[in-house]
Amino acid sequence: MRIDCQSHVFPKEYIDVLAQNPVPPNIHRDAGSYLITYGGIQSFRLFPEVYSVQQKLSAMEESKIDISLISTNIPGPCMLVSELSVAGAKAINNFIAELTQKHPDRLVGLASIPWNLPEEAIREMTRAKVELGFCGAMLYSHINGRPVDDPDFEPIYAHAATLDMPIVLHPTVPTWGEKIMEYSMIPMMGFQVDTSFALLRLILSGILERNPSLRVVIPHAGGVLPYMMGRIDHQTEVLGRARDNITQPVSMYMKNIYLDTVSPSRQALEYACEFSGPNRLLFGSDHPWVFPKIFVDIINKMKISDLDKEKIYYQNAKSLFGIG
């Protein structure tokens, strides 16, 4: 069995909401595709047919994926002006709910919520869990410029823990993107660094300590954190820096964090598996941006036991998201 924990859709209904956003990010129709722009810093071209459910199911069949956890990637609705955030989140979640109802054995939903409006975010998270049957909620590496550890957001984390709703981190264009906009360095490297900072904020701010049952997934094999953990622990434990809100080394909090496999390198995934342990690594593809078969081939070649491969492919996801 295989469960893909990072797979994306982009609803036409959400495009209609995004088109109304008066400030970046913006979306423009262009020769049968859509161009999403971030104020001249970054742009992405979106082809609707690539995001179709038919393409999704076909890619799943090719790679023998039984279930995909589907979400939007970027921009999330929390990046829109407040007047559009709730409508954007509902448009995404209603669309995903329709897909999961049509394909209940193949697709499961991850909720988009308007993090910029905490009360509405809590309300939509509850609706997604209780009414729509979603198994987790998306969090971006910043909330329209505000850091993920802003005190206004802590009630959302507490509510997610109460609902047993895992939080799945996903990158967005960094607030410092203009510094690395050349050479495609934002999607190449900036995304992974920004999600690493976001998770580090959740740890160093004490949010994870104050909400110990909150479960978090960081994508792309943990970003840069697994490779920098020795230095981070040295900074906090030996030099005594940034210790005000935590009682344990950062590496101890990381033991409760899940990583996904969206880093197309056997060497990277074998290290991620060693770092997190085989019980905390989730199969993910980032489809349609990446073909799932790339990761299937890598995982099959990893120097780990067949039992550990089963944990990565589906057992960890079943346990974390309550699937099946």
Backbone as numpy.savetxt, mean C-alpha at the origin, in Angstrom:
# Nx Ny Nz CAx CAy CAz Cx Cy Cz
-1.84 -22.59 -3.79 -2.68 -21.40 -3.79 -1.80 -20.15 -3.79
-2.28 -19.07 -4.44 -1.55 -17.79 -4.47 -2.52 -16.64 -4.24
-2.13 -15.74 -3.34 -2.90 -14.54 -3.06 -2.01 -13.33 -3.34
-2.42 -12.49 -4.27 -1.67 -11.28 -4.64 -2.16 -10.13 -3.76
-1.28 -9.63 -2.92 -1.67 -8.61 -1.94 -1.48 -7.18 -2.43
-0.99 -7.00 -3.65 -0.89 -5.64 -4.20 -1.27 -5.68 -5.68
-2.49 -5.30 -5.96 -3.00 -5.34 -7.33 -3.99 -4.19 -7.47
-3.93 -3.47 -8.58 -4.63 -2.18 -8.65 -5.68 -2.10 -9.76
-6.68 -1.28 -9.47 -7.70 -0.89 -10.45 -7.79 0.63 -10.43
-8.46 1.19 -11.44 -8.63 2.64 -11.48 -10.01 2.94 -12.08
-11.02 3.11 -11.22 -12.41 3.21 -11.71 -12.68 4.49 -12.51
-13.49 4.34 -13.54 -13.93 5.51 -14.31 -14.67 6.50 -13.41
-15.42 5.99 -12.44 -16.14 6.87 -11.52 -15.19 7.73 -10.70
-14.02 7.17 -10.37 -13.03 7.96 -9.64 -12.35 8.96 -10.55
-12.12 8.57 -11.80 -11.56 9.51 -12.76 -12.45 10.76 -12.86
-13.77 10.55 -12.86 -14.70 11.68 -12.95 -14.57 12.61 -11.75
-14.33 12.05 -10.56 -14.13 12.89 -9.38 -12.79 13.60 -9.46
-11.75 12.87 -9.82 -10.41 13.44 -9.92 -10.36 14.58 -10.94
-11.15 14.47 -11.99 -11.18 15.51 -13.02 -11.67 16.84 -12.48
-12.36 16.82 -11.35 -12.88 18.05 -10.76 -11.89 18.73 -9.81
-10.78 18.07 -9.51 -9.84 18.61 -8.54 -9.22 19.90 -9.08
-9.34 21.03 -8.37 -8.88 22.30 -8.91 -7.37 22.52 -8.79
-6.70 21.67 -8.04 -5.25 21.79 -7.84 -4.62 20.42 -8.11
-3.30 20.35 -8.31 -2.67 19.05 -8.51 -2.91 18.13 -7.30
-3.10 16.84 -7.56 -2.99 16.14 -8.85 -4.22 16.36 -9.73
-3.97 16.39 -11.02 -5.02 16.59 -12.02 -5.00 15.43 -13.01
-6.11 15.27 -13.71 -6.17 14.24 -14.74 -6.73 14.84 -16.01
-6.12 14.48 -17.15 -6.50 15.03 -18.45 -6.67 13.88 -19.44
-7.75 13.92 -20.21 -7.93 12.92 -21.26 -7.02 13.27 -22.43
-6.35 12.25 -22.97 -5.36 12.52 -24.00 -5.24 11.30 -24.92
-5.85 11.39 -26.10 -5.71 10.36 -27.14 -6.01 8.95 -26.65
-7.19 8.79 -26.04 -7.60 7.47 -25.60 -7.02 7.01 -24.29
-6.23 7.86 -23.65 -5.66 7.53 -22.35 -5.87 8.73 -21.42
-5.43 8.60 -20.20 -5.51 9.70 -19.24 -4.11 10.02 -18.75
-3.82 11.31 -18.60 -2.54 11.75 -18.07 -2.78 12.34 -16.69
-2.19 11.72 -15.68 -2.26 12.23 -14.31 -1.01 13.04 -14.05
-1.19 14.29 -13.64 -0.05 15.19 -13.45 -0.01 15.70 -12.01
1.20 15.92 -11.55 1.45 16.40 -10.19 2.22 17.73 -10.27
1.55 18.73 -10.79 2.12 20.06 -10.81 3.44 20.20 -11.52
3.67 19.43 -12.58 4.92 19.53 -13.32 6.06 18.73 -12.72
5.82 18.10 -11.56 6.87 17.32 -10.91 6.91 15.90 -11.44
5.73 15.31 -11.68 5.66 13.93 -12.12 4.36 13.75 -12.90
4.38 12.87 -13.86 3.15 12.52 -14.58 3.14 11.03 -14.85
1.93 10.46 -14.93 1.74 9.06 -15.24 0.64 8.94 -16.28
0.84 8.09 -17.26 -0.19 7.85 -18.26 -0.97 6.60 -17.90
-2.28 6.72 -17.95 -3.17 5.64 -17.54 -3.98 5.19 -18.75
-3.89 3.90 -19.06 -4.66 3.33 -20.16 -5.80 2.51 -19.55
-7.05 2.94 -19.74 -8.18 2.26 -19.09 -8.24 0.76 -19.34
-7.90 0.32 -20.56 -8.01 -1.11 -20.85 -7.03 -1.94 -20.04
-5.89 -1.34 -19.67 -4.90 -2.05 -18.87 -5.45 -2.36 -17.48
-6.34 -1.49 -16.99 -6.91 -1.65 -15.66 -8.22 -2.44 -15.66
-8.63 -2.97 -16.78 -9.91 -3.65 -16.85 -9.89 -4.94 -16.04
-11.06 -5.33 -15.56 -11.14 -6.56 -14.78 -10.80 -7.77 -15.65
-11.08 -7.69 -16.94 -10.72 -8.80 -17.83 -9.20 -9.00 -17.88
-8.48 -7.88 -17.97 -7.01 -7.96 -17.95 -6.52 -8.51 -16.62
-7.17 -8.07 -15.54 -6.77 -8.52 -14.21 -6.92 -10.03 -14.09
-8.09 -10.53 -14.45 -8.34 -11.96 -14.33 -7.45 -12.78 -15.26
-7.17 -12.23 -16.44 -6.29 -12.91 -17.37 -4.88 -13.03 -16.82
-4.37 -11.94 -16.24 -3.04 -11.97 -15.64 -2.99 -12.94 -14.46
-4.09 -12.99 -13.71 -4.16 -13.93 -12.59 -4.11 -15.36 -13.09
-4.83 -15.65 -14.16 -4.82 -17.00 -14.71 -3.42 -17.39 -15.18
-2.76 -16.46 -15.85 -1.43 -16.74 -16.39 -0.45 -17.12 -15.28
-0.58 -16.45 -14.13 0.36 -16.69 -13.04 -0.21 -17.58 -11.94
-1.37 -18.19 -12.22 -2.01 -19.11 -11.27 -2.26 -18.45 -9.93
-2.75 -17.20 -9.99 -3.13 -16.46 -8.79 -4.60 -16.73 -8.52
-4.90 -17.19 -7.33 -6.28 -17.53 -6.98 -7.09 -16.31 -6.57
-6.46 -15.41 -5.78 -7.17 -14.25 -5.22 -6.25 -13.04 -5.34
-6.84 -11.90 -5.71 -6.11 -10.63 -5.70 -6.80 -9.66 -4.76
-6.02 -8.99 -3.92 -6.51 -7.89 -3.09 -6.37 -6.63 -3.93
-7.50 -6.00 -4.27 -7.46 -4.90 -5.22 -7.69 -3.56 -4.53
-7.01 -2.55 -5.07 -7.05 -1.19 -4.53 -6.71 -0.24 -5.66
-6.90 1.06 -5.42 -6.31 2.04 -6.34 -4.88 2.29 -5.90
-4.07 2.74 -6.84 -2.72 3.13 -6.44 -2.69 4.63 -6.17
-2.31 5.46 -7.12 -2.27 6.90 -6.84 -2.87 7.67 -8.01
-3.40 8.86 -7.70 -3.48 9.51 -6.38 -4.66 8.98 -5.57
-4.46 8.84 -4.28 -5.55 8.44 -3.40 -6.49 9.60 -3.15
-7.71 9.34 -2.69 -8.68 10.41 -2.49 -8.28 11.41 -1.42
-7.39 11.02 -0.52 -6.92 11.96 0.51 -6.02 13.03 -0.08
-5.62 12.89 -1.35 -4.80 13.90 -2.01 -5.66 14.97 -2.70
-6.97 14.78 -2.70 -7.87 15.74 -3.34 -8.29 16.81 -2.34
-8.86 17.89 -2.84 -9.40 18.90 -1.93 -10.50 18.27 -1.09
-10.72 18.81 0.09 -11.63 18.20 1.05 -13.02 17.98 0.47
-13.47 18.89 -0.39 -14.82 18.79 -0.94 -14.99 17.55 -1.83
-13.89 16.95 -2.29 -13.95 15.81 -3.19 -13.47 14.50 -2.57
-12.84 14.57 -1.41 -12.19 13.39 -0.83 -13.18 12.27 -0.54
-14.28 12.59 0.10 -15.24 11.56 0.46 -15.87 10.96 -0.79
-16.24 11.81 -1.74 -16.83 11.31 -2.98 -15.84 10.42 -3.72
-14.57 10.78 -3.70 -13.56 9.96 -4.36 -13.41 8.61 -3.70
-13.37 8.59 -2.36 -13.24 7.33 -1.64 -14.44 6.43 -1.90
-15.63 6.99 -1.86 -16.84 6.19 -2.09 -16.88 5.67 -3.52
-16.46 6.48 -4.47 -16.45 6.02 -5.86 -15.53 4.80 -6.02
-14.37 4.86 -5.41 -13.43 3.73 -5.49 -14.01 2.50 -4.80
-14.47 2.70 -3.57 -14.91 1.54 -2.78 -16.17 0.90 -3.35
-17.08 1.73 -3.87 -18.28 1.16 -4.48 -17.94 0.34 -5.72
-17.00 0.85 -6.50 -16.58 0.13 -7.70 -15.93 -1.21 -7.33
-15.02 -1.17 -6.35 -14.35 -2.40 -5.94 -15.37 -3.38 -5.36
-16.34 -2.87 -4.61 -17.38 -3.74 -4.04 -18.15 -4.45 -5.14
-18.45 -3.75 -6.22 -19.15 -4.38 -7.35 -18.31 -5.51 -7.95
-17.01 -5.26 -8.09 -16.13 -6.29 -8.64 -16.05 -7.50 -7.73
-15.93 -7.26 -6.43 -15.80 -8.39 -5.50 -17.10 -9.18 -5.43
-18.24 -8.50 -5.63 -19.52 -9.22 -5.63 -19.68 -10.06 -6.90
-19.13 -9.57 -8.02 -19.20 -10.33 -9.27 -18.20 -11.49 -9.27
-17.09 -11.32 -8.56 -16.03 -12.34 -8.56 -15.62 -12.63 -7.11
-16.54 -13.15 -6.31 -16.27 -13.29 -4.87 -15.17 -14.28 -4.54
-14.88 -15.19 -5.44 -13.83 -16.17 -5.19 -12.46 -15.72 -5.70
-12.44 -14.58 -6.40 -11.18 -14.14 -7.03 -10.67 -12.80 -6.53
-11.58 -11.91 -6.11 -11.18 -10.54 -5.78 -11.66 -10.16 -4.38
-10.79 -9.45 -3.65 -11.09 -8.95 -2.31 -10.67 -7.48 -2.27
-11.41 -6.65 -1.53 -11.18 -5.22 -1.56 -10.29 -4.69 -0.44
-9.44 -3.72 -0.79 -8.73 -2.87 0.16 -9.33 -1.47 0.03
-9.73 -0.88 1.13 -10.50 0.36 1.09 -9.62 1.58 0.91
-10.13 2.53 0.14 -9.58 3.88 0.11 -10.40 4.72 1.08
-9.72 5.52 1.89 -10.44 6.35 2.86 -9.92 7.78 2.80
-10.76 8.75 3.15 -10.34 10.16 3.13 -9.58 10.53 4.40
-8.32 10.15 4.46 -7.51 10.38 5.66 -7.49 11.86 6.06
-7.60 12.75 5.09 -7.54 14.19 5.39 -8.74 14.66 6.18
-9.78 13.85 6.29 -10.99 14.17 7.06 -11.20 13.02 8.05
-10.55 13.05 9.21 -10.52 11.89 10.09 -11.88 11.30 10.45
-12.87 12.12 10.75 -14.18 11.57 11.10 -14.80 10.84 9.91
-14.65 11.42 8.73 -15.17 10.76 7.53 -14.37 9.50 7.21
-13.08 9.55 7.48 -12.23 8.38 7.24 -12.67 7.21 8.11
-12.95 7.48 9.37 -13.42 6.43 10.28 -14.76 5.89 9.80
-15.63 6.78 9.37 -16.95 6.35 8.89 -16.82 5.46 7.64
-15.97 5.87 6.71 -15.82 5.10 5.47 -15.09 3.78 5.72
-14.14 3.78 6.64 -13.46 2.53 6.99 -14.45 1.53 7.57
-15.33 2.01 8.42 -16.35 1.13 9.01 -17.27 0.59 7.93
-17.72 1.45 7.02 -18.59 1.01 5.93 -17.90 -0.05 5.09
-16.62 0.19 4.78 -15.88 -0.75 3.94 -15.75 -2.11 4.61
-15.53 -2.11 5.90 -15.37 -3.37 6.62 -16.71 -4.07 6.84
-17.68 -3.34 7.39 -18.92 -3.96 7.86 -19.89 -4.21 6.71
-20.04 -3.22 5.81 -21.04 -3.35 4.75 -20.48 -3.97 3.47
-19.23 -3.65 3.15 -18.67 -4.08 1.87 -17.78 -5.32 1.99
-17.39 -5.67 3.21 -16.59 -6.86 3.42 -15.13 -6.72 3.02
-14.60 -5.49 3.03 -13.20 -5.28 2.69 -12.30 -5.78 3.83
-11.06 -6.09 3.49 -10.18 -6.74 4.47 -9.04 -5.85 4.95
-8.91 -4.63 4.45 -7.84 -3.74 4.87 -8.08 -2.35 4.30
-7.22 -1.41 4.67 -7.36 -0.02 4.22 -6.01 0.51 3.77
-6.05 1.34 2.74 -4.84 1.93 2.18 -4.42 3.19 2.94
-3.10 3.35 3.08 -2.51 4.57 3.65 -1.36 4.98 2.73
-1.34 6.25 2.38 -0.27 6.74 1.49 0.86 7.36 2.32
1.99 7.56 1.70 3.19 7.95 2.44 3.12 9.37 3.00
2.18 10.15 2.53 1.81 11.40 3.20 0.36 11.68 2.84
-0.28 12.52 3.63 -1.69 12.83 3.42 -1.78 14.26 2.88
-1.65 14.38 1.56 -1.67 15.68 0.91 -0.70 16.65 1.57
0.50 16.15 1.85 1.54 16.98 2.43 1.69 16.84 3.93
0.70 16.29 4.60 0.78 16.12 6.05 1.40 14.76 6.37
2.27 14.70 7.38 2.92 13.42 7.70 1.93 12.44 8.30
2.21 11.16 8.11 1.27 10.12 8.55 1.16 10.04 10.07
2.10 10.64 10.81 2.03 10.62 12.26 1.39 11.88 12.84
0.77 12.69 12.00 0.04 13.86 12.50 -0.96 13.38 13.56
-1.01 14.05 14.71 -1.92 13.59 15.79 -3.37 13.49 15.36
-3.79 14.26 14.36 -5.18 14.19 13.92 -5.53 12.82 13.37
-4.53 12.07 12.91 -4.80 10.78 12.28 -4.80 9.62 13.27
-4.34 9.84 14.48 -4.23 8.71 15.41 -5.57 8.03 15.70
-6.69 8.77 15.80 -7.96 8.05 15.99 -8.28 7.08 14.85
-7.79 7.35 13.65 -8.03 6.44 12.53 -7.25 5.14 12.75
-6.00 5.26 13.20 -5.21 4.06 13.48 -5.86 3.25 14.60
-6.31 3.94 15.64 -6.95 3.24 16.75 -8.21 2.52 16.28
-8.96 3.17 15.38 -10.18 2.55 14.87 -9.85 1.35 13.99
-8.80 1.46 13.20 -8.38 0.33 12.36 -8.01 -0.87 13.24
-7.33 -0.60 14.35 -6.98 -1.69 15.27 -8.23 -2.31 15.87
-9.21 -1.48 16.23 -10.45 -1.98 16.80 -11.22 -2.84 15.80
-11.21 -2.41 14.53 -11.91 -3.16 13.48 -11.13 -4.38 13.00
-9.89 -4.52 13.46 -8.99 -5.55 12.95 -8.82 -5.37 11.45
-8.52 -4.14 11.07 -8.39 -3.74 9.67 -6.92 -3.41 9.39
-6.14 -4.29 8.79 -4.75 -3.98 8.50 -4.61 -2.73 7.63
-3.55 -1.99 7.87 -3.23 -0.79 7.11 -2.14 -1.14 6.10
-2.41 -0.87 4.83 -1.46 -1.19 3.77 -0.87 0.10 3.23
0.40 0.31 3.49 1.09 1.50 2.99 1.27 1.43 1.48
1.23 2.60 0.86 1.49 2.68 -0.57 2.14 4.04 -0.83
3.12 4.09 -1.73 3.76 5.38 -2.01 2.85 6.32 -2.77
3.16 7.58 -2.67 2.62 8.59 -3.55 3.77 9.54 -3.89
3.55 10.49 -4.77 4.65 11.39 -5.15 5.10 12.15 -3.90
6.38 12.07 -3.53 6.84 12.69 -2.29 6.68 14.21 -2.30
6.55 14.77 -1.11 6.50 16.23 -1.00 7.80 16.86 -1.47
8.87 16.10 -1.44 10.19 16.57 -1.88 10.51 16.09 -3.29
9.46 15.71 -4.02 9.65 15.14 -5.35 10.40 16.05 -6.32
10.25 17.36 -6.17 10.92 18.27 -7.11 12.44 18.13 -7.04
12.97 17.60 -5.94 14.41 17.43 -5.80 14.93 16.23 -6.59
14.03 15.31 -6.96 14.47 14.10 -7.67 13.60 13.84 -8.89
13.08 14.90 -9.50 12.15 14.72 -10.60 12.83 14.31 -11.90
14.13 14.54 -12.01 14.83 14.16 -13.23 15.06 12.64 -13.26
15.25 12.13 -14.49 15.68 10.74 -14.72 14.69 9.70 -14.15
13.44 10.07 -13.98 12.43 9.14 -13.45 12.81 8.60 -12.07
13.52 9.43 -11.29 13.97 8.95 -9.98 12.85 8.87 -8.95
11.70 9.53 -9.20 10.60 9.43 -8.23 10.06 8.01 -8.18
9.56 7.44 -9.29 9.10 6.05 -9.21 10.24 5.05 -9.06
11.42 5.41 -9.53 12.55 4.49 -9.47 13.04 4.29 -8.04
13.08 5.37 -7.24 13.68 5.30 -5.91 12.89 6.11 -4.87
12.32 7.23 -5.30 11.65 8.12 -4.36 10.49 7.47 -3.64
9.71 6.66 -4.36 8.57 5.99 -3.74 9.01 5.12 -2.56
10.05 4.34 -2.78 10.48 3.40 -1.75 11.05 4.12 -0.53
11.76 5.23 -0.78 12.31 6.00 0.33 11.18 6.68 1.11
10.18 7.20 0.40 9.10 7.92 1.07 8.26 7.01 1.94
7.95 5.80 1.47 7.20 4.87 2.32 8.04 4.45 3.52
9.35 4.38 3.35 10.22 4.04 4.48 10.16 5.13 5.54
10.21 6.38 5.12 10.06 7.48 6.08 8.70 7.42 6.77
7.66 7.10 6.00 6.32 7.05 6.58 6.24 6.00 7.68
6.74 4.81 7.42 6.70 3.77 8.45 7.58 4.14 9.64
8.74 4.73 9.37 9.61 5.15 10.46 8.91 6.19 11.34
8.12 7.06 10.73 7.33 8.02 11.51 6.30 7.32 12.40
5.64 6.30 11.85 4.66 5.57 12.65 5.31 4.92 13.86
6.56 4.47 13.69 7.27 3.85 14.80 7.78 4.89 15.78
8.55 5.87 15.30 9.21 6.83 16.19 8.24 7.76 16.90
7.07 7.97 16.31 6.06 8.81 16.96 5.36 8.09 18.10
5.52 6.77 18.16 4.86 5.98 19.19 3.49 5.47 18.79
3.06 5.73 17.57 1.72 5.28 17.15 1.62 3.77 17.23
2.63 3.05 16.78 2.55 1.60 16.84 2.65 1.08 18.27
3.38 1.79 19.11 3.45 1.38 20.51 2.12 1.61 21.23
1.47 2.71 20.93 0.19 3.01 21.58 -0.95 2.18 21.01
-0.74 1.61 19.83 -1.76 0.77 19.19 -1.14 -0.57 18.83
-0.81 -1.38 19.83 -0.01 -2.58 19.58 -0.69 -3.63 18.71
-2.03 -3.59 18.61 -2.71 -4.59 17.77 -2.86 -4.13 16.33
-2.41 -2.90 16.03 -2.48 -2.40 14.65 -1.48 -3.15 13.79
-1.96 -3.65 12.65 -1.09 -4.40 11.74 -0.87 -3.59 10.47
0.39 -3.54 10.04 0.81 -2.67 8.94 1.60 -3.46 7.92
1.35 -3.16 6.64 2.11 -3.74 5.53 2.88 -2.61 4.86
4.18 -2.79 4.67 4.98 -1.85 3.89 5.36 -2.54 2.58
5.16 -1.86 1.44 5.41 -2.51 0.15 6.88 -2.54 -0.23
7.12 -3.14 -1.39 8.44 -3.10 -2.04 9.54 -3.64 -1.14
9.25 -4.79 -0.53 10.24 -5.49 0.30 10.76 -4.64 1.44
9.91 -3.72 1.92 10.28 -2.90 3.06 10.97 -1.61 2.72
10.98 -1.25 1.42 11.67 -0.02 1.04 13.15 -0.12 1.36
13.69 0.89 2.04 15.11 0.87 2.41 15.32 0.47 3.86
14.23 0.29 4.62 14.37 0.07 6.05 15.14 -1.20 6.42
14.89 -2.35 5.77 15.64 -3.54 6.17 17.15 -3.36 6.06
17.58 -2.58 5.08 19.00 -2.43 4.81 19.65 -1.36 5.69
18.82 -0.51 6.30 19.32 0.57 7.16 19.06 0.31 8.63
18.49 -0.85 8.99 18.03 -1.06 10.35 19.17 -1.04 11.36
20.33 -1.53 10.99 21.46 -1.48 11.91 21.80 -0.05 12.29
21.84 0.83 11.31 22.14 2.24 11.59 21.02 2.89 12.41
19.77 2.57 12.06 18.64 3.16 12.78 18.68 2.75 14.25
18.89 1.47 14.52 18.98 1.02 15.92 20.17 1.66 16.63
21.28 1.83 15.94 22.44 2.47 16.56 22.11 3.91 16.95
21.39 4.61 16.07 21.01 5.99 16.36 20.14 6.08 17.61
19.15 5.16 17.71 18.22 5.25 18.85 18.80 4.62 20.12
19.45 3.48 20.00 19.84 2.73 21.19 21.22 3.10 21.71
22.15 3.44 20.84 23.51 3.79 21.27 23.65 5.31 21.44
23.18 6.06 20.45 23.29 7.52 20.53 22.11 8.16 21.26
21.06 7.39 21.51 19.94 7.90 22.30 19.07 8.91 21.60
19.03 8.86 20.28 18.25 9.83 19.52 16.83 9.30 19.25
15.87 10.22 19.23 14.48 9.92 18.85 13.87 8.82 19.72
14.18 8.84 21.01 13.70 7.81 21.92 12.50 8.28 22.75
12.02 9.48 22.53 11.01 10.06 23.41 9.71 9.27 23.43
9.33 8.65 22.31 8.01 8.03 22.20 8.05 6.52 22.10
9.22 5.92 22.19 9.34 4.48 22.04 10.10 3.89 23.22
9.83 2.63 23.53 10.50 1.96 24.64 11.36 0.79 24.17
11.31 0.49 22.87 12.09 -0.62 22.32 12.89 -0.15 21.11
13.88 -0.91 20.69 14.57 -0.57 19.44 13.59 -0.61 18.26
13.86 0.19 17.25 13.00 0.23 16.07 12.88 -1.16 15.45
13.96 -1.91 15.47 13.93 -3.25 14.87 12.91 -4.16 15.55
12.61 -3.91 16.82 11.61 -4.73 17.50 10.21 -4.45 16.97
9.92 -3.19 16.65 8.62 -2.86 16.07 8.51 -3.44 14.66
9.63 -3.47 13.96 9.62 -4.02 12.61 9.27 -5.50 12.59
9.45 -6.19 13.70 9.12 -7.61 13.74 7.63 -7.86 13.59
6.81 -6.81 13.80 5.36 -6.94 13.64 4.86 -6.36 12.32
5.77 -5.93 11.46 5.42 -5.32 10.18 5.51 -6.38 9.08
4.55 -6.35 8.17 4.58 -7.24 7.00 5.21 -6.51 5.82
5.96 -7.24 5.02 6.56 -6.73 3.79 5.90 -7.45 2.62
5.88 -6.81 1.45 5.45 -7.55 0.26 6.62 -7.74 -0.69
6.38 -8.52 -1.73 7.49 -8.97 -2.60 7.73 -8.06 -3.81
7.13 -6.87 -3.84 7.23 -6.04 -5.04 8.61 -5.38 -5.12
9.59 -6.20 -5.37 10.96 -5.78 -5.66 11.56 -6.88 -6.53
11.60 -6.69 -7.85 11.93 -7.80 -8.76 13.41 -8.18 -8.75
13.84 -8.76 -7.63 15.22 -9.21 -7.47 15.23 -10.38 -6.49
15.78 -11.50 -6.88 15.83 -12.65 -5.97 16.69 -12.32 -4.75
17.78 -11.62 -4.98 18.66 -11.26 -3.88 17.92 -10.39 -2.86
17.15 -9.40 -3.37 16.41 -8.52 -2.47 15.34 -9.29 -1.70
14.63 -10.19 -2.38 13.55 -10.91 -1.72 14.08 -11.94 -0.73
15.22 -12.53 -1.03 15.80 -13.46 -0.06 16.25 -12.72 1.19
16.78 -11.51 1.01 17.15 -10.72 2.19 15.91 -10.26 2.94
14.87 -9.84 2.21 13.63 -9.42 2.86 13.05 -10.57 3.68
13.11 -11.77 3.13 12.59 -12.95 3.84 13.43 -13.22 5.08
14.74 -13.07 4.97 15.60 -13.25 6.14 15.32 -12.19 7.19
15.09 -10.96 6.74 14.86 -9.84 7.67 13.53 -9.98 8.39
12.46 -10.21 7.64 11.12 -10.23 8.23 10.76 -11.59 8.80
11.43 -12.62 8.29 11.02 -13.98 8.57 9.97 -14.39 7.56
9.88 -15.67 7.25 8.93 -16.12 6.22 7.47 -15.93 6.63
7.21 -15.66 7.91 5.83 -15.45 8.36 5.33 -14.03 8.12
6.20 -13.13 7.65 5.83 -11.72 7.51 6.05 -11.19 6.10
6.20 -12.08 5.14 6.42 -11.67 3.76 5.22 -12.11 2.93
4.66 -11.17 2.14 3.44 -11.39 1.39 3.71 -11.32 -0.11
3.16 -12.27 -0.85 3.24 -12.21 -2.31 2.45 -11.00 -2.81
3.09 -10.16 -3.62 2.43 -9.02 -4.24 3.07 -8.75 -5.58
2.30 -8.13 -6.50 2.82 -7.95 -7.86 2.84 -6.50 -8.34
1.96 -5.65 -7.81 1.78 -4.29 -8.31 1.17 -4.27 -9.72
0.42 -5.33 -10.07 -0.26 -5.36 -11.35 -1.25 -4.18 -11.43
-1.40 -3.49 -12.59 -0.86 -3.84 -13.91 0.49 -3.20 -14.23
1.11 -2.53 -13.26 2.41 -1.90 -13.54 3.50 -2.94 -13.73
3.34 -4.09 -13.10 4.32 -5.18 -13.22 3.54 -6.47 -13.48
4.06 -7.33 -14.33 3.41 -8.61 -14.59 3.68 -9.57 -13.43
2.64 -10.17 -12.86 2.84 -11.05 -11.70 3.82 -12.18 -11.93
3.89 -12.67 -13.17 4.76 -13.82 -13.44 6.22 -13.54 -13.08
6.62 -12.27 -13.14 8.00 -11.91 -12.77 8.28 -12.37 -11.34
7.33 -12.11 -10.44 7.55 -12.45 -9.04 7.36 -13.93 -8.77
6.46 -14.56 -9.51 6.29 -16.00 -9.39 7.60 -16.71 -9.73
8.21 -16.29 -10.82 9.47 -16.91 -11.23 10.56 -16.69 -10.18
10.62 -15.49 -9.61 11.65 -15.19 -8.61 11.42 -16.01 -7.34
10.18 -16.01 -6.84 9.90 -16.74 -5.61 10.18 -18.23 -5.77
9.83 -18.78 -6.93 10.08 -20.20 -7.17 11.57 -20.54 -7.15
12.41 -19.54 -7.44 13.86 -19.77 -7.46 14.54 -19.41 -6.15
13.80 -18.83 -5.20 14.40 -18.43 -3.93 14.92 -19.64 -3.17
16.02 -19.44 -2.47 16.65 -20.53 -1.71 16.00 -20.65 -0.34
14.72 -20.99 -0.36 13.96 -21.20 0.87 13.14 -22.48 0.69
12.59 -22.98 1.79 11.85 -24.24 1.73 10.51 -24.06 1.02
9.95 -25.16 0.57 8.62 -25.11 -0.06 7.58 -24.63 0.94
7.73 -24.99 2.21 6.80 -24.53 3.24 6.85 -23.02 3.36
8.05 -22.44 3.33 8.17 -20.98 3.41 7.59 -20.31 2.18
7.73 -20.95 1.02 7.12 -20.40 -0.19 5.60 -20.40 -0.07
5.04 -21.43 0.52 3.60 -21.46 0.73 3.15 -20.34 1.66
3.95 -20.06 2.68 3.63 -18.95 3.59 3.60 -17.64 2.83
4.59 -17.43 1.98 4.67 -16.19 1.21 3.53 -16.11 0.20
3.26 -17.20 -0.49 2.25 -17.19 -1.53 0.83 -16.98 -0.99
0.51 -17.57 0.15 -0.89 -17.44 0.57 -1.15 -17.55 2.07
-0.37 -18.32 2.81 -0.72 -18.55 4.20 -0.67 -17.28 5.03
0.36 -16.46 4.82 0.47 -15.22 5.59 -0.68 -14.27 5.29
-1.06 -14.18 4.02 -2.17 -13.30 3.63 -3.49 -13.77 4.21
-3.71 -15.08 4.19 -4.95 -15.62 4.75 -5.07 -15.25 6.23
-3.97 -15.36 6.95 -3.97 -15.05 8.37 -4.13 -13.56 8.62
-3.36 -12.74 7.90 -3.38 -11.30 8.13 -4.72 -10.68 7.78
-5.25 -11.03 6.62 -6.46 -10.38 6.11 -7.74 -11.17 6.38
-7.62 -12.31 7.02 -8.81 -13.10 7.33 -9.52 -13.62 6.11
-8.76 -14.07 5.12 -9.32 -14.56 3.87 -9.59 -16.06 3.97
-10.78 -16.48 3.55 -11.08 -17.90 3.53 -11.64 -18.40 4.86
